[in-house]
Amino acid sequence: MGKNDHSTPGVSDEEWARFMEQAAQGAGDAPKEPSARARMVTERLRASQGQEPPGWRTGPARRERRRPGRLKAVAAVVAIAGLALIAVRPELVIDRITGKAQAREDAAKAGPLPAESVRPTAPPPSLPPDQPTLREPFRGSPALQWADGAAGIELPEATAVNGVSRELVAQGLERTKQFLVLANLDPATLRGERPTAALQMIDPGQRQMVELLEGALARPGRDADPLQVFTRADPAQVRLAGEVVKVRGRMTVEPGESPGQVDIMTDYTFVYPLVQAKSGAEEVSRTVVRRQMEFTFADPRKWRVEAGMMQVGPYLYDIANSECFVYDGYLHPMFRDAPADGPEPSGKPRDPYDRSEALQQPEQEGCGTASRT
């Protein structure tokens, strides 16, 4: 027997259901007009739409219903545990709301991008703003799908060009990749050491270029900044977060100025996740460097050059997230707990991941704003 709201003996739901069934068949002592309780049970049956209401007619659910105190206690423990988790890691809920969590899942499922064979027509799509971590230094960055390190410098197929054999063009392509790796990816260069191997690849006949780079490395300044060609950081200030630098770009071959010469044009973007060198530092700050460089190779049978040596042609560079107007030859990424002393960036924000347009020589020196890193 159940109990009604006044704690007096009542009739169970099963008995009322059986009673209503008999009433519908005109059997038993059922009254002609259903009572209020009968109407209530009838409504419950109708509301169930043919399903068995849990806790009423199913065995396991009914046993659970008999122990409401335990259920409430379990629910309370779960709720408290959930609130504690939210208090400790609120980003788990926030990331779901803002779409960051879904974006991370999508990025994890997405494979690496195919090689860039032509200039893209638009910048990479926008992603929900997200903070990189030591474990995931490229979180929230389009570079997550880019190639790792030297694998991102893919060589086009070599063919004879402008009187230069296919074999010599292939050698020029390999030498160009080697220079880019030594100048932008070599751990010693990134630590600020002198890039001796890269300098030795430049044709000694290009004396002015060699002296310019040597002077910039020895005495960096506003008019002689080694960052124009080499990527370097002060190891006493910052270090690479992990071992991976993301790279994307392309390399093309064009006829040189004269027969027997080829120009190799390069356009690559390097993404460096950096962390402060101090003990316990965890904040990751990405610096994005884009370089357009031209290298000329000549057939030594037609020109007075050493085989495999290159001449460095015009070059342009763009660095996003490095303190403005500092010319000590090192990158200086910004960190939240180490505000920069220099001028505030200004101007229209630019996307350092946008490779849809070629770099242009700026009309005047300034301190721009990066839309993302």
DAVEN-V213501 format. One record per pair of residues at least 24 apart in sequence whose ideal C-beta (glycine too) atoms are under 8 Angstrom apart, sorted by sequence separation. I is the first residue (numbers start at 1). J is the second residue. D is the distance in Angstrom with one decimal. If there is no record, write none. Layout:
I/J/D + I/J/D
//
This chain:
17/41/6.4 + 103/127/5.5 + 153/177/4.9 + 246/270/7.3 + 247/271/7.6 + 267/291/7.6 + 291/315/6.8 + 292/316/4.7 + 343/367/5.3 + 345/369/4.1 + 16/41/4.7 + 103/128/4.9 + 245/270/5.7 + 246/271/4.2 + 266/291/7.2 + 267/292/4.9 + 291/316/7.5 + 292/317/7.5 + 342/367/7.2 + 345/370/7.7 + 11/37/7.5 + 104/130/7.3 + 175/201/6.5 + 245/271/6.6 + 266/292/6.9 + 291/317/5.0 + 103/130/7.0 + 150/177/7.2 + 153/180/5.7 + 245/272/5.6 + 265/292/7.7 + 266/293/5.0 + 290/317/6.8 + 13/41/6.6 + 17/45/7.3 + 100/128/4.7 + 153/181/6.8 + 266/294/7.4 + 289/317/6.8 + 290/318/4.6 + 99/128/4.8 + 100/129/7.8 + 244/273/7.7 + 265/294/5.6 + 266/295/7.2 + 289/318/7.3 + 98/128/5.7 + 100/130/5.1 + 264/294/7.3 + 289/319/5.2 + 320/350/7.6 + 150/181/5.0 + 242/273/6.5 + 263/294/5.8 + 264/295/4.7 + 288/319/7.5 + 289/320/7.7 + 321/352/7.9 + 113/145/4.8 + 149/181/7.9 + 198/230/7.3 + 240/272/6.7 + 241/273/4.1 + 263/295/7.2 + 264/296/7.7 + 287/319/6.8 + 288/320/4.3 + 320/352/3.6 + 112/145/5.6 + 113/146/6.5 + 240/273/6.9 + 241/274/6.2 + 263/296/5.4 + 264/297/6.9 + 287/320/6.8 + 288/321/6.6 + 111/145/7.4 + 112/146/7.4 + 113/147/7.9 + 240/274/6.4 + 241/275/4.5 + 262/296/7.2 + 287/321/4.6 + 318/352/7.0 + 104/139/6.8 + 110/145/5.8 + 112/147/6.3 + 150/185/6.1 + 195/230/5.4 + 239/274/7.0 + 240/275/7.8 + 261/296/6.0 + 262/297/5.5 + 286/321/6.5 + 287/322/5.7 + 149/185/5.4 + 238/274/4.6 + 239/275/6.1 + 261/297/7.1 + 262/298/7.9 + 285/321/6.5 + 103/140/7.6 + 107/144/5.3 + 238/275/6.7 + 239/276/8.0 + 261/298/4.8 + 107/145/7.2 + 238/276/5.9 + 239/277/5.2 + 260/298/5.9 + 261/299/7.5 + 115/154/4.7 + 117/156/8.0 + 231/270/6.5 + 233/272/7.9 + 237/276/7.1 + 238/277/5.8 + 257/296/7.9 + 260/299/4.3 + 100/140/7.5 + 192/232/4.8 + 237/277/5.7 + 256/296/5.8 + 189/230/5.9 + 190/231/6.3 + 191/232/7.8 + 192/233/6.3 + 231/272/7.1 + 233/274/6.7 + 236/277/6.0 + 256/297/7.9 + 260/301/7.9 + 318/359/5.7 + 189/231/6.8 + 190/232/6.7 + 191/233/7.2 + 192/234/5.7 + 235/277/6.5 + 256/298/7.1 + 260/302/3.7 + 261/303/7.2 + 289/331/8.0 + 317/359/7.5 + 324/366/8.0 + 325/367/6.9 + 13/56/5.9 + 14/57/7.9 + 189/232/6.3 + 190/233/6.1 + 192/235/6.0 + 241/284/4.9 + 259/302/7.3 + 260/303/5.9 + 316/359/4.3 + 324/367/3.6 + 191/235/4.8 + 287/331/5.4 + 316/360/7.5 + 316/361/6.4 + 183/229/6.1 + 184/230/7.3 + 185/231/8.0 + 287/333/4.8 + 183/230/4.9 + 184/231/4.6 + 286/333/7.5 + 183/231/6.9 + 285/333/4.2 + 285/334/6.2 + 321/370/5.9 + 190/240/6.3 + 263/313/6.8 + 285/335/5.3 + 320/370/4.0 + 283/335/5.5 + 321/373/4.7 + 187/240/7.9 + 283/336/6.2 + 320/373/5.9 + 283/337/6.9 + 274/331/7.3 + 231/289/5.7 + 272/331/7.3 + 274/333/5.0 + 276/335/6.0 + 185/245/5.7 + 184/245/7.6 + 185/247/7.5 + 229/291/8.0 + 276/338/6.8 + 290/352/6.8 + 229/293/7.7 + 288/352/3.9 + 288/353/6.9 + 290/355/7.5 + 292/358/6.7 + 292/359/5.1 + 290/359/6.5 + 177/251/7.5 + 176/251/6.6 + 173/251/6.7 + 173/253/7.2 + 172/253/7.8 + 190/272/7.7 + 288/370/7.4 + 229/312/7.7 + 269/352/7.4 + 169/253/6.1 + 184/268/7.7 + 269/353/7.1 + 185/270/7.5 + 288/373/5.8 + 180/266/6.5 + 184/270/5.3 + 229/315/6.7 + 269/355/6.2 + 287/373/7.0 + 228/315/6.9 + 286/373/4.4 + 176/264/4.9 + 180/268/6.5 + 229/317/7.8 + 267/355/7.3 + 285/373/7.4 + 228/317/5.6 + 172/262/6.1 + 176/266/6.4 + 227/317/7.3 + 173/264/6.5 + 267/358/7.4 + 161/253/5.5 + 164/256/7.9 + 172/264/5.7 + 227/319/6.7 + 161/254/7.5 + 162/255/3.7 + 169/262/5.9 + 237/330/7.2 + 238/331/7.3 + 152/246/7.0 + 153/247/6.2 + 156/250/7.8 + 159/253/7.7 + 161/255/5.8 + 162/256/5.7 + 168/262/7.9 + 234/328/7.6 + 149/244/6.5 + 152/247/2.8 + 156/251/6.0 + 158/253/7.6 + 237/332/7.4 + 238/333/6.4 + 148/244/5.0 + 149/245/5.6 + 151/247/7.5 + 152/248/5.6 + 153/249/7.2 + 154/250/7.7 + 155/251/6.3 + 156/252/6.5 + 163/259/4.5 + 164/260/6.2 + 234/330/4.4 + 148/245/7.5 + 150/247/7.5 + 152/249/7.0 + 154/251/7.5 + 156/253/6.7 + 162/259/6.0 + 163/260/4.8 + 164/261/7.0 + 232/329/6.0 + 233/330/5.3 + 148/246/6.7 + 149/247/6.3 + 153/251/7.1 + 162/260/7.0 + 164/262/4.9 + 232/330/5.5 + 233/331/4.7 + 147/246/7.2 + 148/247/7.5 + 162/261/6.4 + 205/304/7.6 + 232/331/6.8 + 146/246/4.2 + 147/247/5.7 + 162/262/5.8 + 205/305/6.8 + 231/331/7.0 + 146/247/6.2 + 147/248/6.8 + 161/262/5.0 + 144/246/7.6 + 146/248/4.4 + 203/305/5.9 + 204/306/7.5 + 209/311/7.5 + 225/327/5.4 + 227/329/6.4 + 143/246/3.8 + 203/306/6.7 + 209/312/5.2 + 226/329/4.7 + 227/330/7.6 + 137/241/4.6 + 225/329/6.5 + 227/331/7.0 + 137/242/5.6 + 141/246/7.7 + 143/248/7.2 + 184/289/7.2 + 204/309/7.5 + 206/311/4.9 + 222/327/4.8 + 138/244/7.8 + 203/309/4.1 + 205/311/7.7 + 206/312/6.7 + 221/327/5.2 + 249/355/7.3 + 134/241/5.8 + 137/244/7.5 + 184/291/7.2 + 202/309/7.1 + 203/310/6.2 + 220/327/5.8 + 248/355/7.2 + 134/242/7.5 + 138/246/6.1 + 201/309/6.9 + 202/310/6.3 + 203/311/5.0 + 220/328/5.6 + 132/241/7.7 + 201/310/5.9 + 202/311/7.2 + 220/329/3.3 + 202/312/5.9 + 180/291/7.9 + 217/329/6.9 + 180/293/7.7 + 216/329/7.0 + 153/268/6.6 + 152/268/7.3 + 179/295/7.2 + 176/295/5.2 + 175/295/7.9 + 175/297/7.4 + 172/295/7.3 + 146/271/7.1 + 172/297/3.8 + 171/297/7.6 + 143/271/4.1 + 169/297/7.7 + 168/297/6.9 + 141/271/6.6 + 119/250/7.8 + 168/299/6.0 + 179/310/6.9 + 116/248/5.9 + 118/250/7.5 + 116/249/6.2 + 117/250/6.4 + 138/271/7.1 + 164/297/7.2 + 175/308/5.8 + 116/250/4.7 + 164/298/7.8 + 165/299/7.5 + 176/310/7.1 + 113/248/7.3 + 115/250/7.5 + 138/273/6.6 + 164/299/5.3 + 175/310/5.9 + 137/273/3.3 + 163/299/6.8 + 171/308/6.0 + 192/329/7.6 + 172/310/7.3 + 192/330/6.3 + 163/302/7.3 + 132/273/6.1 + 134/275/6.9 + 143/286/7.9 + 141/286/6.4 + 137/284/5.0 + 119/267/7.9 + 134/282/5.8 + 138/286/7.6 + 133/282/7.6 + 137/286/7.3 + 134/284/6.3 + 133/284/6.3 + 132/284/4.1 + 131/284/7.9 + 132/285/7.9 + 132/286/6.3 + 143/353/7.2 + 142/353/4.9 + 141/353/7.7 + 123/351/4.9 + 124/353/5.1 + 123/353/5.9 + 124/354/7.7 + 123/354/3.6 + 141/372/7.7 + 122/354/7.9 + 123/355/7.4 + 141/373/7.4 + 123/356/6.0 + 122/356/5.4 + 120/355/5.5 + 121/356/5.8 + 119/355/6.8 + 120/356/5.1 + 119/356/6.5 + 116/355/7.4 + 119/358/7.8 + 129/372/7.7
//
